[in-house]
Amino acid sequence: SDMAQQITPETLNNILSKLIVRTENPINNDGLSNIENIRKLLSDVDNEILKLLSERMQLVSTIANHKKQYNMTVFQETRWSEILEKNMKNGIEMGLNPIFITELFKTIHQESIEIQSNLISN
């Protein structure tokens, strides 16, 4: 075999000594308790996000009814640009990744368009 590609036992020991083996669960109960507490907080935040998304979609339905009444288009490019720009600025100020912000609001906006389109076409 090629000598240039081989490592010495000393180099192997050095590599292995720096190796960090991670476990799925903490070694002691204090670590598990802390993680469980944080997970509970994350679940609470997730639930709040879902509540807010539900509230937002209810407002989208209300807007759809107004758009139908006044014969307005579902997609309004100027409004979409305003939403994305405002939320991008706010999200970046909060330390969020711009790509994440864009993808999140594209998904929310697409669902809003779907809801409005369905309500207006009926």
N, C-alpha and C positions, 0 to 999 in steps of 0.2 A: 504494500500500500504506500501511498505518497507520504513521505516524511513531513512535508510542509503542512499537511492537513492533520497530522497527529498532534496530540497534546501530551504533556508529561503528567505523571501522577501528581506532581506538585500543582500544576495548573488546574487539573481536575479537582483537587481538594479545594483550591482557591475558589473555583466556580461554584462548587457545592456548598461551601461555607457562606456564600452570598445568596444562595437560593432561599427564597421565602415561600414556604408551603402554607397556603391559606386554607382555612376550614370553612364550612358552610355556617357553622354555629360557633359562638364564642367559647373559649376554654372554661370560663367561670360564669356563675349565675349572675353576677353584677353586670357583666357585658350583655348577657341575654336580656336582663331586665331593662337596661338602658335602650337596647335596640327595640324591644317590644313597646316601650313608651313612645319612642320616636315613630314607630310604625303606626301606633294609634293616632298620633297627631297627623301623620300623613293621610290616614284614612279619613279623618275628620276634614282635612283640607280637600281631599278628593270629593267628599260628599258635598261640600260647599261649592266646589266647581260645578258639579252636576246640577245642583239647585239653581245656580246662576245661569247655566246654559239652558235649563228648562224655562226659566223666567225670560231669558232672551228670546227663545223660540216662540213663547207666547206673545211677546211684543212684535215679533216678525209676523205672526198671524194677524195681529191688529193692523199692522202697516199694509199687509196684503189686501185686507178689506178696503182700506182707504185708496190704495192704488187701483183696485178694481172699480171702485165707485167713481174715481176721477180719470179713469182710462189712462193710467200711467204704466210705463214699462216696469217690469220686475227688476231688471239689471240697470243700474244707473252708474255709469263709469266714474263720473265726478265724485259721487258719494263713496264709491268703493275706494277710490284713491285717497279720499279724506280719511276714511276709516283706517286704511292700512298705514298711512303716514303718521296719523296721531298715535296709533297703537305701537308702531315701530319706535317712535320717539320715547313714549312712556316705558315700553318694555326694555329698551336699551338703558334708560336711566335707572331701571330696577335691576340691571345686571343680567338680563336675559339675552340669549343668543339670537341675533337678527334672523338667521335662517329658521330657527324654531318659531319665532314670532310670525314670520311670513307664512310658514306651513300651517300653523295653528289657525290663523285668521282666514287663510284660504279655505280650510276645511269648514270652519264656522260659516263663512260666507256662502260656500257651496250648499250647505244644508239649508241656509236661509233662502237661497234662490229656489231650491227644490220645494220647500214648504210654500213659498209664495206662488210659484208656478202651479202647484197642485190646487191651491185655494182659488186662484184667479181663473183657472180653466174650468172649474166646476160651477 
